C-alpha cells in the first residue's frame, strides 16, 4: 500500500470550468464593481470597455480585430459565428472531443448547408488537417478540453485563404499563444483559463469576418441574440461595449480582476510559462508511473490546460466501461473527502480517468502536490474494490 501523503495542495481546485480563481483572489477584489447602475451608463460602458482593452493588450490581439462580449458563454459565441456567417462557402469541421463534436452537429444536422465536410476522430487523436481546402470555411477547437489534445500548429491554414477560420479557443487563450493572423473568428469564455465567473462569452472578429457579415446574409432566420449585422451592416456597437443583453457587472469586475492579475505577473508569456510548467510536472510524473498514461496518443499534441490521464494498469483495462467509471468516481471521491483535489474526474463522455486543469491560474506547487494524492487514492480504492 502507498503511504498517505502528508502535504495537501494549498489550493486544491482543479476543475476544468469554472476553473480555479487566480492566486490571491478574494470577494474583496469585487468591491469596485459597478452594481446598481445600468451597463449602458457612462461608468458601466467604461468598465466594459476597460475589460475589452485589457483583453486585447494581454492576448496581443491585432488592433484591427473587433472584440465583443456576448451571451451564453463560449458556446453562445461559437453559435453566433456559425449561424451568422456560414452558408456562403463550403465548410469543414474538425473535431476530436465533446465540444468540437457539438459544432459538427450544427454543421452536419442543424444548418441547411449543402457543401460540408465533417472530420471526426476519437478522444486522444487529432483529425487529419492536410486535405483542408482554403476555399472553405473551417471550424475547429484549438484545444480539446475533454480530451487533453491540442493542435500542433497552424501550418495547415493558408495565409491566402478565401474561407473564414472559426476557432473555439476557450481552453487555450491565456495559456497558449494564438496565431491571430491565421484566425478570423475566435471565441472563449471567462470561466476557463481566466478562472472568472461564467455565463459570458468573448467573440473576436478579423476584418475578413466583418467583410463576410457585410456582404452575405444567410438564408435562414437568425434570432436577435445571434445577430452580428443588421441589413448587412456590421453591429459595431456590440464590439464597443454595448452588449446584446445585460451583462453581470459583478462578472465584469471578476474578469477585470483576473486580467489585472495576469498583467501584474508579466502578461501572456508568463501565463503560458505557468501552464507549460504544469504540463511538464505531470509529464515527468507520468514518465515514471506504472499506473497512468496520457489520453493523447501523440506527445506533440499534449494539452497544457486540460491534462487528461487514463489508467494503463492492466487490471483496470480489464474492467468493463461501467466499472471503470465507478472506480474512477471512487478515486476522485477519496481525493475530495481528503480535501486534496476537487473535480478531477474526466468528462462524462470521455474515457474514464483523471483530468487535471493546468491553466495559468493553477500554480505549479498545487499540481506537484496533487500527484502523490492521486497515486495514493488509486491504490487505496483498488485494494478495496470488488
PyMOL commands that set and color helices and strands:
alter all, ss='L'
color gray80, all
select helices_A, chain A and resi 27-30+42-59+73-85+98-110+180-182+207-215+224-226+236-240+249-264+268-287+299-301+314-317+321-337+364-384
alter helices_A, ss='H'
color red, helices_A
select strands_A, chain A and resi 66-71+91-95+116-120+137-141+143-144+149-150+165-168+185-189+200-205+229-230+233-234+292-294+306-311+354-357
alter strands_A, ss='S'
color yellow, strands_A
deselect
rebuild
show_as cartoon
